[in-house]
C-alpha cells in the first residue's frame, strides 16, 4: 500500500504543481507589473505630498512676512522663520523625488520653483523685513505688496502645474494597473478551475485510503483531548497510516508525561508564590522557615522537612523550622549528653553534624548533597539507628547562602526510596527565598537599631543643651539680674531716672530668663526626667494656652525614649490645636494596655489637618516608628482632629 499510495500522490502532486506553477508564473508576471506600477504610484503620491509641503512653505513665508509688516509684532515671524528653516529640506526632497520619475518636465518645474522661492526670500522678503524693522514707509507701499503677491502667485501656479503633471501620471499608471489586474484575474480563474478539477478527482481516492482511517484516529484524538491521556489506537493499518497510529500513541504517552510534569511545575510555582508572598509581607522569619519546610515537604512528597542554621563552629545546626511525622531522630549537641540520645527535632534543637548526614556534607562543600540508605547502612550510632528504625531511605540537603556566606541548610527525608535526581535543584528556589527572608530581617533589624541610635543621640543632645542652658546661661542671667537689683538699691538719692532705668533693665532681664526657661523646657523638660511622663503631661496641660481635659491612668516609669516621644507628641498636638485648629478644648487620654502605651488626643477644631503638608508630627512619627511604635492622624474637615499613638513599653 505504501508504494501505491506514495506513487499516486506523487503523480497527482506533480500535475497539480505543473498547473499551479503555470498559473503562479502568470500571476507573478502580473503581480510584478502591479508592484512596479504601485511603486511609481507611491512615488507620485510622495511627490504630491512634497509639492503640498512646498506650497505650505511658500504660504508661511508670505503670511509671516506680511503679518509682521502690517502689525510690527515679532510673533508673526514664527511662520516665516519656520518656513525658511524647512525650505532647504523640502527643496531637496522634491528634487530627489522628481529626479527619478522618468520625465524631464518634473525636474524642470522643481528647479524653477526652488529658484523662485530662493529669489523670493533673498530679493523680496529679507529686504522687506529689514525695511519694516527700520520703519521704512516703502515696506507698506502698494507696489511692494503687489510685487510680493505677484511673486507668490507665480510660485503657487508653478506648484499647481507640478501637481497637474503628477495627477496625469497617476491616472495613466492606474489604467495600466487595471489592465494588468484583469489579466491576472483571468489567469487565476483558469488555473483555479483546473486545480479544482484535479482535486475533485483525487479527493475520492484520498477519502477511501486516508480519510476514513484518519477519522477513526480523530475520534480517538477527541478522547485524548478530553483528558483521557491513556487512550491508545490499535496499530493495525499499513504504510503511512500505520505510522500515524504509532505516532499518535507516542504522542499520547508524551502528553501523559507532560501533564504530570506540568502538574508538578504548577505545584512548585504555587508553593513559591505562597512563600514569596510571606517574604514580601516582611513577616517574622520563623513563620517563613516553617512555611518553607511545609511547602517543600508537601511538594516533594517527603516525610520530613526542616530548615536549620549552622552554628559558627560547624559542629551543629540549630533547627529554625520543621515539619513532618517521623518522630525523634536527631541528637542534641549540648543537652543530651555523650550518649547522643535521640530527641525530637523541634525548633531550637541543635542537630549534630555527623559526617554521613547530608547537612554535614553541605557544610563541608557548600553544595547540595543527597545521601541514601546504603551510605549509612554499615554505620552504628544513635542517629543512623534511629533512621533505620523509622524507615528513612534517603535525605537531600540544599545550602542557604546569604551574600556569599553559608548561613544554613534545608533538609528533606523520605521513607519511600531514594529521591529522584534533580530534587536539590527543585529546592534551590525555596532556599533563595529563605536567604531573602533572612537578609530582609537582618536589614530591618540593622535599620531599626540605627534609627534607635539616632533617636538616642538626638535625645542626649537635647538633654545636654537643656543642661547647658540651665546650668550655664540661665544661671549667669539670674546672677546678672541680682547684680542689677543691687546696683538699683545703691543709686544715690536724687537720681531717680537712673534707678528707674536699672529697674526696667532688671525686669527685662527677668523676662529673658523666663523665656530662656521655657525654651529649655521645650528642648528637654527637666520634669520629664525627674518625675516621669505623668507629672510632665500634667505640667504641660497646666501651661497650655488651651483647655486640656487630661486623663492619665496609672503609668509606670518607662524607658526614656518612650517617654520623650509621648511627651512631644502631646506637646505638638496641643500646639497645633492652639495655632491652627481654632479648637476650644483638647482631650488627652494615656493608658498602658497590651504591653503598649496608648495615647489619644482629640480636639474640637476645624479639622482638615494633613501631616504630609508639613507638621512636627512627621518627625515624631519617624521617632515612634524607630522605637517600634506608630502614629495615626484622622482629621476630616469640620470634625476636629484625632491622633492615636501606640508605643511599646519596652525597647528591644
LUMMAR-153098 format. One line per 3 residues: number of its first residue (from 1); for each residue x, y, z of C-alpha. Coordinates in Angstrom, 3 decimals, m for minus. Layout:
N
NUM	X,Y,Z  ...
//
This chain:
652
1	0.000,0.000,0.000  2.840,2.379,0.820  4.283,2.271,m2.685
4	0.899,2.676,m4.439  m0.244,5.497,m2.182  3.049,7.313,m2.454
7	3.256,6.972,m6.269  m0.319,8.119,m6.833  0.093,11.043,m4.515
10	3.366,11.936,m6.262  1.748,11.878,m9.719  m1.256,13.886,m8.592
13	1.029,16.265,m6.811  3.213,16.695,m9.904  0.195,17.510,m12.077
16	m1.051,19.945,m9.508  2.410,21.517,m9.244  2.599,22.000,m13.027
19	m0.865,23.515,m13.163  m0.344,25.694,m10.152  3.170,26.602,m11.288
22	1.934,27.808,m14.663  m0.819,29.802,m13.032  1.604,31.167,m10.474
25	4.104,32.231,m13.164  1.362,34.096,m14.979  0.220,35.648,m11.708
28	3.801,36.514,m10.782  4.250,38.417,m14.026  1.057,40.370,m13.422
31	1.990,40.986,m9.790  5.415,42.268,m10.852  3.764,44.728,m13.174
34	1.326,45.753,m10.443  4.155,46.153,m7.971  6.101,48.365,m10.361
37	3.017,50.441,m11.025  2.279,50.634,m7.304  5.822,51.781,m6.640
40	5.514,54.506,m9.263  2.129,55.489,m7.825  3.622,55.742,m4.339
43	6.407,57.878,m5.748  3.874,60.141,m7.483  1.915,60.366,m4.212
46	5.090,61.302,m2.370  5.772,63.968,m4.997  2.266,65.382,m4.494
49	2.800,65.432,m0.730  6.144,67.157,m1.196  4.524,69.686,m3.561
52	1.860,70.409,m0.918  4.578,70.846,1.698  6.452,73.258,m0.612
55	3.251,75.250,m1.130  2.804,75.369,2.658  6.341,76.771,2.945
58	5.504,79.459,0.373  2.267,80.394,2.156  4.027,80.507,5.574
61	6.744,82.752,4.100  4.164,85.143,2.720  1.845,85.197,5.775
64	4.732,85.544,8.212  6.418,88.496,6.471  3.113,90.154,5.616
67	1.827,89.814,9.214  4.990,91.390,10.580  4.906,94.276,8.037
70	1.276,95.025,8.885  1.464,94.691,12.693  5.136,95.071,13.519
73	4.795,92.221,16.080  7.624,89.656,16.226  5.207,86.770,16.922
76	4.114,86.896,13.263  7.666,85.998,12.226  7.315,82.468,13.689
79	5.784,81.037,10.434  8.412,82.937,8.401  11.313,81.566,10.464
82	9.903,78.030,10.433  9.239,78.089,6.674  12.691,79.466,5.914
85	14.259,76.731,8.079  12.168,73.977,6.399  12.700,75.223,2.826
88	16.117,73.581,2.138  14.919,70.150,3.291  11.636,70.420,1.341
91	13.535,71.532,m1.769  15.933,68.572,m1.552  13.046,66.139,m1.016
94	11.076,67.446,m4.006  14.148,67.418,m6.226  15.037,63.851,m5.207
97	11.536,62.537,m5.881  11.140,64.165,m9.324  14.660,63.222,m10.426
100	13.626,59.548,m10.758  10.130,59.867,m12.247  11.355,59.422,m15.835
103	10.150,62.748,m17.267  12.169,65.970,m17.819  9.196,68.221,m17.100
106	9.078,67.417,m13.365  12.732,68.266,m12.538  12.466,71.448,m14.636
109	9.416,72.640,m12.700  11.063,71.803,m9.382  14.190,73.784,m10.288
112	12.038,76.724,m11.300  10.058,76.550,m8.025  13.206,76.287,m5.876
115	14.853,79.195,m7.695  11.665,81.238,m7.346  11.362,80.615,m3.614
118	15.051,81.366,m3.090  14.626,84.623,m5.049  11.507,85.478,m3.050
121	13.392,85.038,0.238  16.587,86.707,m0.912  15.354,89.518,m3.171
124	11.984,90.372,m1.686  11.170,89.023,1.792  14.506,89.638,3.515
127	14.882,93.259,2.257  11.213,93.879,3.107  11.759,92.567,6.661
130	14.773,94.821,7.145  12.858,97.835,5.781  9.934,97.092,8.104
133	12.259,96.877,11.079  13.659,100.301,10.088  10.074,101.556,9.815
136	10.713,102.431,6.173  7.418,103.661,4.631  8.224,101.782,1.432
139	7.601,98.472,3.256  3.888,99.359,3.388  3.586,100.649,m0.160
142	1.101,99.228,m2.616  3.846,98.499,m5.109  5.792,96.416,m2.628
145	2.660,94.478,m1.671  1.734,93.904,m5.301  5.260,92.706,m6.085
148	5.132,90.154,m3.245  1.684,88.927,m4.269  2.809,88.557,m7.884
151	5.830,86.505,m6.854  3.794,84.232,m4.581  1.066,83.751,m7.203
154	3.684,82.782,m9.779  5.248,80.268,m7.402  1.886,78.719,m6.491
157	0.996,78.495,m10.197  4.156,76.503,m10.841  3.349,74.230,m7.888
160	m0.130,73.688,m9.380  1.425,72.763,m12.740  3.617,70.227,m10.940
163	0.537,68.753,m9.262  m1.311,68.583,m12.573  1.630,66.759,m14.148
166	1.782,64.210,m11.322  m2.008,63.652,m11.358  m1.818,62.872,m15.084
169	0.959,60.370,m14.476  m1.041,58.721,m11.675  m4.090,58.400,m13.958
172	m2.066,56.797,m16.746  m0.462,54.322,m14.377  m3.837,53.430,m12.886
175	m5.114,52.468,m16.343  m2.111,50.193,m16.867  m2.650,48.665,m13.409
178	m6.293,47.894,m14.216  m5.318,46.100,m17.406  m2.677,44.033,m15.594
181	m5.176,43.157,m12.871  m7.702,41.917,m15.429  m5.082,39.670,m16.989
184	m4.116,38.326,m13.577  m7.734,37.569,m12.698  m8.293,35.714,m15.961
187	m5.201,33.593,m15.462  m6.078,32.900,m11.843  m9.607,31.780,m12.716
190	m8.308,29.392,m15.367  m5.700,27.897,m13.069  m8.209,27.602,m10.242
193	m10.695,25.727,m12.430  m8.034,23.214,m13.458  m6.835,22.772,m9.890
196	m10.402,22.188,m8.674  m10.988,19.510,m11.285  m7.778,17.705,m10.358
199	m8.540,17.972,m6.661  m12.048,16.539,m7.113  m10.677,13.516,m8.921
202	m8.052,12.887,m6.324  m10.350,13.534,m3.367  m12.344,10.379,m3.940
205	m9.218,8.288,m3.803  m7.865,10.006,m0.697  m11.183,9.624,1.086
208	m11.099,5.885,0.705  m7.479,5.235,1.600  m6.713,8.045,4.072
211	m9.733,9.985,5.325  m11.656,7.102,6.795  m8.690,5.710,8.744
214	m7.775,9.209,9.909  m11.380,9.783,11.022  m11.057,6.810,13.291
217	m7.857,8.280,14.647  m9.598,11.650,15.095  m12.251,10.030,17.240
220	m9.557,8.653,19.472  m7.839,12.080,19.441  m11.036,13.660,20.724
223	m10.970,11.354,23.689  m7.324,12.251,24.162  m8.137,15.967,24.049
226	m10.907,15.374,26.578  m8.308,14.343,29.120  m8.147,10.587,28.537
229	m4.381,10.670,28.078  m4.132,6.896,28.457  m6.085,6.418,25.191
232	m4.246,4.380,22.544  m5.009,3.291,18.942  m4.592,m0.282,17.754
235	m1.675,m0.195,15.299  m3.315,m2.354,12.599  m3.047,m0.207,9.446
238	m0.184,m0.462,6.972  2.014,2.181,5.408  1.783,5.789,6.355
241	m1.496,5.321,8.239  0.145,2.681,10.409  2.954,5.112,11.120
244	0.326,7.707,12.026  m1.250,5.337,14.522  2.142,4.653,16.049
247	2.922,8.393,16.217  m0.467,9.020,17.820  0.265,6.500,20.551
250	3.709,8.032,21.086  2.139,11.479,21.345  m0.356,10.210,23.900
253	2.458,8.884,26.039  4.340,12.190,25.756  1.235,14.164,26.690
256	0.679,11.991,29.702  4.264,12.570,30.805  3.993,16.310,30.099
259	0.768,16.540,32.095  2.449,15.010,35.099  5.429,17.349,34.700
262	3.173,20.394,34.286  1.185,19.446,37.381  4.438,19.231,39.301
265	5.661,22.598,37.980  2.346,24.297,38.767  2.528,22.921,42.277
268	6.055,24.273,42.641  5.087,27.706,41.334  2.059,27.899,43.618
271	4.200,26.946,46.607  6.853,29.502,45.636  4.206,32.215,45.278
274	2.843,31.453,48.735  6.278,31.630,50.317  7.261,34.706,48.252
277	4.105,36.448,49.473  5.140,35.806,53.076  8.635,37.132,52.349
280	7.234,40.251,50.657  4.957,40.936,53.634  8.031,41.010,55.861
283	6.597,38.655,58.487  8.705,37.001,61.172  11.401,34.759,59.635
286	10.363,31.886,61.929  6.977,31.722,60.198  8.695,31.758,56.815
289	11.011,28.911,57.852  8.030,26.798,58.926  6.161,27.647,55.718
292	9.166,26.680,53.572  9.524,23.370,55.400  5.816,22.640,54.978
295	5.767,23.553,51.270  8.876,21.515,50.448  7.612,18.543,52.416
298	4.311,18.584,50.526  5.899,19.313,47.143  8.481,16.531,47.294
301	6.086,14.113,48.999  8.643,13.805,51.782  8.066,12.566,55.313
304	10.038,15.340,56.989  11.490,18.720,56.045  13.439,21.165,58.138
307	15.335,24.450,57.948  18.441,24.797,60.114  21.057,27.465,60.750
310	24.688,26.415,61.011  26.465,27.195,64.261  29.725,29.138,63.805
313	31.956,26.145,64.527  30.206,23.851,62.078  29.671,21.098,64.652
316	25.901,21.515,64.786  22.965,23.323,63.241  20.017,24.929,65.024
319	16.584,23.902,63.732  14.588,27.074,62.907  11.698,25.433,61.038
322	10.491,21.837,60.937  7.532,19.760,59.742  6.913,16.022,59.434
325	5.710,12.952,61.323  8.832,10.799,61.682  9.186,11.451,65.407
328	12.518,11.583,67.237  15.588,11.360,65.028  18.430,13.747,65.722
331	20.910,14.065,68.553  21.210,17.271,70.511  24.598,18.862,70.978
334	24.709,20.372,74.400  21.638,18.861,76.127  21.595,15.135,75.537
337	24.901,14.139,76.996  27.593,11.930,75.490  25.251,9.122,74.581
340	23.606,11.298,71.922  20.159,10.112,72.886  17.708,10.900,70.110
343	15.274,13.738,70.764  12.592,15.497,68.746  13.965,17.884,66.091
346	11.781,20.774,67.222  12.554,24.433,66.599  15.537,25.422,68.731
349	17.101,21.942,68.662  20.836,21.810,67.847  21.473,18.937,65.428
352	24.906,17.336,65.466  26.555,17.387,62.037  27.589,13.744,61.645
355	29.760,13.042,58.594  27.173,10.790,56.964  24.382,13.376,57.166
358	23.554,15.413,54.078  23.620,18.647,56.086  27.199,17.937,57.171
361	28.214,17.448,53.526  26.639,20.810,52.699  28.701,22.426,55.486
364	31.916,20.881,54.131  31.351,21.542,50.419  28.884,24.434,50.263
367	26.890,22.450,47.666  23.682,20.426,47.730  24.054,16.800,48.783
370	21.987,13.595,48.704  22.585,10.635,50.992  20.721,7.330,50.526
373	20.308,4.481,52.994  23.125,2.385,51.531  25.615,5.065,52.614
376	24.786,4.704,56.320  23.803,1.034,56.319  27.170,m0.044,57.736
379	27.298,2.603,60.462  26.023,2.436,64.006  25.273,5.474,66.119
382	22.088,6.883,67.700  21.150,8.866,64.599  21.694,6.125,61.983
385	20.000,3.575,64.234  17.017,5.862,64.544  16.971,6.488,60.771
388	16.793,2.739,60.153  14.187,2.328,62.877  11.737,4.846,61.381
391	12.493,3.630,57.848  14.233,6.653,56.338  15.722,5.666,52.984
394	17.027,8.956,51.569  17.805,12.551,52.555  18.626,15.641,50.483
397	20.066,18.917,51.767  20.351,22.246,49.933  22.508,25.180,51.170
400	21.139,28.600,52.168  23.683,31.231,51.151  23.406,34.903,52.128
403	25.789,37.352,50.431  28.285,34.592,49.718  28.165,33.261,53.276
406	26.859,29.765,54.045  24.061,30.523,56.512  22.118,27.286,56.838
409	20.524,24.297,55.127  17.145,22.916,54.082  16.846,19.129,54.550
412	14.155,16.652,53.457  13.815,12.954,54.394  11.675,10.205,52.904
415	10.712,6.594,53.636  9.698,5.878,50.023  13.083,5.220,48.484
418	15.839,7.420,47.058  14.830,10.895,45.989  14.904,11.325,42.187
421	17.750,13.237,40.602  17.127,16.962,40.434  15.482,17.117,43.856
424	18.128,19.551,45.110  17.525,21.788,42.078  13.812,21.893,42.884
427	14.705,23.022,46.417  17.035,25.792,45.187  14.282,28.376,44.615
430	12.987,27.836,48.137  16.437,28.241,49.657  16.803,31.518,47.761
433	13.545,32.746,49.292  14.785,31.739,52.744  18.001,33.674,52.095
436	15.953,36.690,51.023  13.785,36.486,54.147  16.822,36.242,56.436
439	18.578,39.071,54.605  15.473,41.247,54.826  15.032,40.509,58.523
442	18.673,41.313,59.274  18.450,44.516,57.218  15.285,45.574,59.047
445	16.928,44.821,62.392  20.019,46.838,61.457  17.845,49.706,60.217
448	15.747,49.695,63.390  18.878,49.661,65.548  20.351,52.522,63.534
451	17.166,54.573,63.882  17.106,53.912,67.638  20.723,55.073,67.903
454	19.856,58.264,66.032  16.887,58.896,68.338  19.033,58.255,71.425
457	21.727,60.620,70.140  19.125,63.320,69.476  17.661,62.922,72.980
460	21.102,63.073,74.538  21.834,66.247,72.578  18.556,67.761,73.809
463	19.451,66.915,77.409  22.935,68.386,77.028  21.596,71.617,75.520
466	18.920,71.907,78.233  21.547,71.265,80.937  23.947,73.793,79.440
469	21.200,76.407,79.262  20.050,75.730,82.816  23.440,75.429,84.482
472	25.266,77.986,82.369  23.451,80.735,80.522  20.349,80.778,82.745
475	22.387,80.933,85.969  24.556,83.723,84.616  21.482,85.724,83.622
478	19.933,85.230,87.071  23.179,86.381,88.715  23.292,89.396,86.427
481	19.702,90.271,87.393  20.595,90.144,91.083  23.548,92.429,90.477
484	21.289,94.899,88.671  18.859,94.899,91.583  21.784,95.513,93.964
487	23.008,98.364,91.788  19.478,99.797,91.747  19.374,99.797,95.552
490	22.711,101.640,95.724  21.696,104.526,93.459  22.104,107.822,95.404
493	19.049,109.854,96.201  18.166,112.388,93.604  18.963,110.087,90.606
496	15.522,108.576,90.187  15.848,108.287,86.408  18.903,106.030,86.754
499	17.123,103.979,89.409  14.056,103.596,87.171  16.163,102.602,84.151
502	18.065,99.990,86.168  14.728,98.573,87.369  13.416,98.380,83.818
505	16.563,96.576,82.613  16.297,94.135,85.532  12.659,93.416,84.663
508	13.560,92.814,81.019  16.369,90.513,82.127  13.926,88.538,84.290
511	11.638,88.222,81.242  14.583,86.929,79.196  15.302,84.380,81.932
514	11.657,83.249,81.832  11.778,82.926,78.039  15.029,81.002,78.254
517	13.492,78.705,80.876  10.549,77.980,78.544  12.955,77.286,75.672
520	14.913,74.885,77.866  11.696,73.103,78.831  10.788,72.798,75.150
523	14.160,71.293,74.307  14.038,68.723,77.092  11.779,69.330,80.110
526	13.590,68.536,83.326  10.384,67.335,84.973  10.172,64.530,82.399
529	13.487,63.110,83.571  12.777,63.748,87.255  9.100,62.847,87.649
532	8.238,60.738,84.613  5.603,61.009,81.905  2.533,61.565,84.137
535	3.784,64.672,86.007  5.327,66.042,82.817  1.987,65.806,80.972
538	0.124,67.425,83.874  2.586,70.318,83.873  2.266,70.600,80.100
541	m1.549,70.710,80.379  m1.443,73.461,83.031  0.815,75.619,80.890
544	m1.136,75.095,77.662  m2.870,78.074,76.064  m5.994,75.973,75.559
547	m8.270,73.977,77.857  m6.936,70.423,78.281  m9.012,67.508,79.604
550	m6.210,65.168,80.722  m6.872,61.547,81.691  m3.649,59.830,82.766
553	m4.026,56.378,84.215  m1.504,54.544,86.322  1.734,54.750,84.347
556	4.988,53.190,85.475  8.332,54.700,84.601  9.060,53.836,81.010
559	12.295,53.833,79.020  13.336,57.428,78.475  12.998,57.360,74.626
562	9.375,56.207,75.009  8.550,58.964,77.496  10.229,61.595,75.311
565	8.241,60.619,72.215  4.960,60.505,74.155  5.622,63.912,75.730
568	6.482,65.639,72.462  3.539,64.114,70.617  1.158,65.594,73.197
571	3.054,68.886,73.118  2.874,69.065,69.314  m0.839,68.164,69.345
574	m1.584,70.983,71.827  0.454,73.443,69.757  m1.350,72.500,66.529
577	m4.768,72.712,68.218  m3.929,76.183,69.545  m2.337,77.680,66.445
580	m4.145,76.042,63.534  m7.287,74.145,64.563  m9.044,77.025,66.378
583	m10.089,74.460,68.992  m11.548,75.278,72.416  m10.631,72.062,74.230
586	m8.305,69.095,73.754  m8.997,65.733,75.397  m5.875,63.698,76.142
589	m6.011,60.091,77.381  m2.977,57.961,78.294  m3.007,54.321,79.380
592	m0.925,51.158,79.382  m2.610,48.252,77.596  m1.453,45.072,75.820
595	2.246,45.737,76.504  1.937,49.119,74.805  1.456,52.742,75.811
598	m1.649,54.170,74.117  m2.193,57.924,73.746  m5.321,59.543,72.334
601	m5.630,63.285,71.571  m8.878,64.723,70.188  m9.755,68.383,69.672
604	m12.969,70.137,68.595  m11.290,72.308,65.965  m11.861,72.767,62.233
607	m10.079,69.546,61.226  m8.530,69.107,57.790  m5.016,68.525,59.158
610	m2.643,66.711,56.801  0.785,65.807,58.248  2.107,65.272,54.715
613	1.826,69.018,54.056  4.277,69.792,56.814  3.949,69.210,60.544
616	6.070,68.468,63.567  4.215,65.142,63.696  6.227,63.910,60.718
619	9.472,63.861,62.692  7.688,62.455,65.735  6.193,59.686,63.573
622	9.712,58.747,62.449  10.853,58.643,66.085  7.876,56.490,67.086
625	8.424,54.055,64.231  12.117,53.857,65.080  11.063,52.582,68.517
628	8.551,50.115,67.068  5.503,52.325,67.543  3.026,54.108,65.302
631	1.119,57.397,64.989  m2.207,57.740,63.160  m3.853,61.079,62.353
634	m7.555,61.347,61.445  m8.758,64.860,60.644  m11.899,65.151,58.465
637	m12.772,68.777,57.666  m15.148,70.281,60.210  m14.929,67.342,62.641
640	m11.776,68.045,64.600  m8.549,66.053,64.731  m7.858,62.678,66.367
643	m4.285,61.484,66.962  m3.712,57.906,68.129  m0.252,56.856,69.310
646	0.910,53.341,70.116  4.357,52.834,71.684  5.969,49.697,73.136
649	6.514,49.594,76.894  9.943,48.021,76.440  12.721,48.553,73.929
652	14.271,45.545,72.209
//
